[in-house]
Structure formats: C-alpha cells, structure tokens
Amino acid sequence: MTIQDNILQLKKQKNAVILAHFYQIPAIQDIADFVEDSLGLSQKAAATDADIIVFAGVHFMAETAKIINPEKKVLLPDINAGCSLADSCKFEDFKAFKEKYPDHKVISYINCSAEVKTLSDVICTSGNAVDIVNSFTENQPLIFAPDKNLGGYINKISGRNMLLWDGSCKVHDMLNQEAIIHLKLVHTDAKLIAHPECKATILEIADFVGSTAAMMKFIVQDNAKKYIVATETGIVHQMKKAAPEKEFIIASNDETCSCNDCEYMKLNTLEKLLACLENETPEIILPLHIIEKAKIPILRMLEISNNKKK
C-alpha cells in the first residue's frame, strides 16, 4: 500500500475529514477532502460530521476548527506550522492597543491566534473582509488587525478610515514592486493577480486583487492565457487543474526561483499527515473559556457570510 492508501484507509476507519489550504504541498491537496481558502475551510469545519478533523494548514486555522467544533478532535500534522502574521500580533500587546480606543469595534483577520480572537467583535477573511466591514455603520470607529496591508486595501476600496495594527505576512510583504514590474515587462501578455496581503504598491499595479478563492474563480472566467500570481506558490497546483491550458508564473523577488513558499505551510507532509492519523496527535487543545469567547466573533463572521450568499 502507498502512503496515500494508508491515509485514506485510516481516514475511513476513524471517520476523519482532511481539510487543506491552497498553500499546502500538491500531494496533500490531492488527498484532501476539501481544498479551499480560510473562509471555505471555516465553513466546512462548521458543517462536518466527522469525529476527527485533520487540518492541513497552519496553527490558527486548526484553532479555528477547534473553536467551532469543541467536541471534535482536531489534529495538525506539524504543531510547529505557525504563521508570521499571527505571530506579529501578541495577545497582551493587542489588548493594550485596544484599550486605548474603547469606542472602537475590532475586526480581526482570521490569521490571528485564538487569544486575539477573544478580543474581537467579528472575524473576517480576505474573501469576506469588505462585507464584514460594511456590516458596521459608517460612523462606527473600527480597529482592523493584524494585517496592515489587507486593512489598508479595505480602507481604500470602502472609503473607511479603520485604525490598523502594524502586522504583515512575510510571504506577501516581502514581494517588491520592482521585481514584479520586471516580470510584467518580460511577460507583457500576462495579467498580474495579487492577494490583498501584498503591499499597496503591488496592489496598485495588479489587474485583479482578491482572496485565493477569488483568484481561482478569476483565472477560470478571465480570457487571458498567462498570469503573474502574487501569493504563495501552493495555489498554482489548483490553478493548473482548473485551467490547464493557461500559464502561471509565481511572483518572486528571486530571478533564479519561481517560488514564494510559506515555510510554515510547507512543514506539513504526507508522512506527518499519516502519523497524526495513526497516533491522533498533535492535537489542538484550547481552554474552554478561550473557545467560548473566541467562538462568538467567528460565528458572527459565518452568519454575515452565509446571509450574503442568500
């Protein structure tokens, strides 16, 4: 039996579901039950009847699944799969920041710790951030954390003036405009599509800005044949599946490497996925008071997103 066969057999025996983010390695994406962005995976986690959730992603994603499903066992193949953006917003630091602005409501990007979620009024993803912001009245002061790039982009397109926490994802924030302009000059027939976690200087020259799910939809419906993709490398695997006749070039600052990998996302492997199913570890454990408090803004997000779909 192959390692994939063993994983599928164990998954069936233990009534487990495998959720994988677009940024996972191709082999994990191919064996997962669902491959989506943060919003889609949150919705799948909320709806699953599996006894075990194996979250092939990073720590904050698995925490979110546990918060939504406290009675289920949630496993993360590599417990060290963290997030540079979540790490940029520590609970005590953000708590002190929030206390300076008592009249502000807090919108926290899902890329934050469970503890920071407890300080939030509502959570958002890059896919639903505009809808979440617009759910507040125009005169309501808002704090947006932890991603300053996404928050700045939402401010620009919504006309808001949200107060931004100074955090960023190093995978997206490291991309520079000069390198991408060079790529555009080399590939004059390519459209630039960018994740809103990128810097404003990149978003301003992009042909399309959107979440990973939105980018997937765009490349299928758009009539171009070539795209420069300003986000993490892993998404190209699904893009090639969805539009095999098109060409995708990962935006990178390194001319010798067409890659822009998240070191944390790539910690998960098939071997670790198999081991976590066999041993049912590493398991995400959260205190009940954290789960109960963090669940409120997550469910609020899901409610707003689900109502928008109707």
C-alpha positions in Angstrom: 0.0 0.0 0.0 1.2 3.5 -0.7 1.3 6.2 1.9 -1.8 7.7 0.3 -3.6 4.4 0.6 -2.8 4.2 4.2 -4.0 7.7 4.9 -7.3 7.0 3.1 -7.8 3.8 4.9 -7.2 5.4 8.3 -9.4 8.3 7.5 -12.3 6.0 6.7 -11.7 3.8 9.9 -11.6 6.9 12.1 -14.3 8.9 10.4 -11.9 11.7 9.8 -12.0 14.6 7.3 -8.9 16.2 5.8 -9.1 20.0 5.2 -6.3 21.5 3.2 -5.5 25.1 2.4 -4.5 26.2 -1.1 -0.9 26.7 0.1 -0.3 23.1 1.1 2.0 20.9 -1.0 0.3 19.3 -4.0 0.4 15.8 -2.6 -1.7 16.9 0.4 -4.1 18.9 -1.7 -4.7 15.8 -3.9 -5.6 13.6 -0.9 -7.7 16.2 1.0 -11.5 16.1 1.1 -11.7 19.8 0.7 -9.1 22.4 -0.6 -10.2 25.9 -0.1 -9.3 29.3 1.4 -9.7 30.2 5.0 -13.4 31.1 4.7 -14.3 28.0 2.8 -12.4 25.8 5.2 -14.1 27.5 8.2 -17.5 26.8 6.7 -16.5 23.2 6.0 -15.3 22.8 9.6 -18.5 24.2 10.9 -20.6 21.7 8.8 -18.6 18.5 9.1 -20.0 15.4 10.9 -16.5 13.8 11.1 -15.2 12.7 14.5 -11.7 13.9 13.7 -10.6 17.0 11.7 -7.1 16.8 10.2 -6.3 20.4 9.3 -3.5 20.6 6.7 -2.7 24.2 7.2 -1.3 26.3 10.0 -2.0 26.6 13.7 -4.5 29.4 13.7 -6.6 27.5 11.1 -6.7 24.4 13.2 -7.5 26.5 16.3 -10.5 28.0 14.4 -11.7 24.5 13.6 -11.4 23.5 17.2 -13.3 26.6 18.4 -16.2 25.8 16.0 -16.1 22.1 16.9 -15.0 21.9 20.6 -16.4 18.3 20.9 -14.3 17.0 18.0 -10.6 16.0 17.9 -8.7 18.5 15.7 -5.2 17.4 14.5 -2.4 19.5 12.9 0.2 17.4 11.1 3.0 19.6 12.3 2.4 21.5 15.5 5.1 24.0 14.6 3.2 25.1 11.5 2.7 28.7 12.7 2.1 32.0 10.9 4.3 35.1 10.7 1.2 37.3 10.5 -0.4 35.8 13.6 2.9 36.0 15.4 3.1 39.7 14.7 0.1 40.3 16.9 0.6 39.1 20.5 -2.4 39.0 22.9 -1.0 41.3 25.6 0.3 43.8 23.0 -3.0 43.9 21.2 -5.0 44.1 24.4 -3.1 47.2 25.5 -3.6 48.7 22.0 -7.3 48.0 22.0 -7.7 49.6 25.5 -6.5 52.9 24.1 -9.6 53.1 21.8 -12.6 52.0 23.9 -15.1 53.3 21.4 -13.7 51.2 18.5 -15.1 47.8 17.4 -12.5 45.2 16.5 -12.4 43.3 13.2 -9.7 40.7 13.3 -8.4 38.9 10.2 -8.7 35.1 10.8 -4.9 34.9 10.6 -4.6 35.6 14.3 -4.4 33.5 17.5 -7.4 32.2 19.4 -6.5 34.6 22.2 -6.6 37.6 19.9 -9.9 36.4 18.5 -11.3 36.7 22.1 -10.6 40.5 21.9 -12.5 40.8 18.6 -16.1 41.7 17.8 -16.0 39.9 14.5 -13.5 37.9 12.4 -13.0 38.2 8.7 -11.1 36.5 5.9 -9.6 38.1 2.8 -12.7 36.8 0.9 -15.3 38.4 3.1 -13.5 41.4 4.6 -15.4 44.0 2.7 -18.8 42.5 3.7 -17.7 42.3 7.3 -16.5 46.0 7.3 -19.7 47.1 5.6 -21.8 45.3 8.3 -20.9 48.2 10.6 -22.4 51.7 10.3 -20.3 54.3 8.6 -19.9 56.3 11.8 -18.6 53.3 13.9 -14.9 53.6 14.6 -13.1 50.4 13.7 -9.8 48.7 14.5 -8.5 46.2 11.9 -5.9 43.7 12.9 -3.4 42.2 12.4 -2.7 42.7 8.6 -2.0 46.3 7.8 -1.8 45.6 4.0 -5.2 44.0 3.9 -6.6 46.6 6.2 -5.2 49.4 4.1 -6.6 47.9 0.9 -10.1 47.6 2.5 -9.8 51.2 3.7 -9.1 52.3 0.1 -12.0 50.4 -1.6 -14.5 51.0 1.2 -13.8 54.7 2.0 -13.3 53.8 5.6 -10.5 55.0 7.9 -10.0 52.0 10.1 -7.2 52.0 12.7 -4.7 49.4 11.6 -2.5 47.1 13.6 1.1 47.1 12.3 1.3 43.4 11.2 2.0 41.6 8.0 2.6 38.2 6.3 6.2 38.0 5.4 5.5 35.8 2.4 3.4 38.6 0.8 5.1 41.6 2.4 8.5 40.6 1.0 7.4 41.0 -2.6 8.6 44.2 -4.1 7.2 46.3 -6.8 10.5 46.5 -8.8 10.7 42.7 -9.2 7.1 42.4 -10.2 7.4 45.3 -12.7 10.3 43.4 -14.2 8.2 40.3 -14.5 5.4 42.3 -16.3 8.0 43.7 -18.7 9.3 40.2 -19.5 5.7 38.7 -19.8 3.9 41.5 -21.5 0.9 39.3 -22.2 0.4 38.3 -18.6 -2.1 39.7 -16.1 -1.0 40.4 -12.6 -3.3 38.9 -9.9 -2.5 39.6 -6.3 -3.6 38.7 -2.8 -4.6 41.7 -0.7 -1.9 40.8 1.9 0.6 42.3 -0.6 1.9 45.8 -0.2 -0.2 48.7 -1.6 2.5 49.4 -4.3 1.8 45.9 -5.7 -2.0 46.0 -5.4 -2.0 49.4 -7.3 -0.5 47.8 -10.4 -2.4 44.5 -10.2 -5.1 43.6 -12.8 -7.0 41.8 -10.2 -6.9 41.7 -6.4 -8.7 39.1 -4.4 -8.5 36.2 -1.9 -7.2 32.8 -3.0 -10.7 31.6 -3.8 -11.4 34.8 -5.8 -8.2 34.4 -7.8 -9.2 30.8 -8.6 -12.5 32.0 -9.9 -11.0 34.8 -11.9 -8.4 32.7 -13.8 -11.2 30.4 -14.9 -13.6 33.1 -16.1 -11.0 35.5 -17.5 -9.9 35.3 -21.1 -6.1 35.9 -20.6 -3.8 32.9 -21.1 -1.0 33.9 -18.8 -0.9 35.2 -15.2 1.7 36.5 -12.8 0.5 35.2 -9.4 1.4 37.4 -6.3 0.7 35.0 -3.5 2.1 31.7 -2.1 3.3 29.1 -4.5 0.9 26.3 -3.5 -2.1 27.8 -5.2 -0.6 27.2 -8.7 -1.4 23.4 -8.3 -5.1 24.1 -8.2 -4.9 26.8 -10.8 -3.3 24.3 -13.3 -6.1 21.8 -12.5 -8.8 24.5 -13.0 -7.3 26.0 -16.2 -4.7 23.5 -17.7 -4.4 25.5 -20.9 -3.1 28.6 -19.1 0.3 29.6 -17.8 1.0 30.7 -14.2 4.1 32.5 -13.1 4.7 32.9 -9.3 5.8 36.4 -8.4 9.2 36.3 -6.7 12.0 38.6 -5.8 14.5 35.9 -6.8 15.0 35.7 -10.6 16.6 32.2 -10.1 13.5 30.7 -8.4 9.9 30.9 -9.5 8.7 30.3 -5.9 7.3 32.2 -3.0 6.8 29.5 -0.3 5.5 29.8 3.2 7.9 27.9 5.4 5.1 27.1 7.9 2.6 25.8 5.3 5.3 23.6 3.8 6.1 21.9 7.2 3.1 19.6 6.7 4.0 16.4 4.7 2.2 13.2 3.8 4.3 11.3 6.3 3.3 13.7 9.1 -0.3 13.5 8.0 -0.3 9.7 8.2 1.5 9.8 11.6 -1.1 12.2 13.0 -3.9 10.0 11.9 -2.2 6.9 13.3 -1.4 8.5 16.7 -4.1 11.1 16.8 -1.5 13.7 17.7 -0.5 16.6 17.6 -4.0 17.6 18.9 -5.2 21.2 19.2 -6.1 21.8 22.8 -7.7 25.1 23.9 -9.1 26.2 27.3 -12.9 26.2 27.4 -13.1 29.9 28.2 -11.0 30.7 25.2 -13.2 28.5 23.0 -16.4 30.1 24.2 -15.2 33.7 23.8 -13.4 33.2 20.5 -16.4 31.4 19.0 -18.7 34.5 19.2 -16.8 36.6 16.6 -16.2 33.6 14.3 -19.9 32.6 14.3 -20.7 36.3 13.6 -18.5 36.1 10.6 -20.1 32.9 9.3 -23.5 34.4 9.8 -22.7 37.5 7.8 -21.1 35.4 5.0 -23.9 32.9 4.9 -26.5 35.7 4.7 -24.6 37.3 1.9 -24.8 34.1 -0.2 -28.7 34.0 0.1 
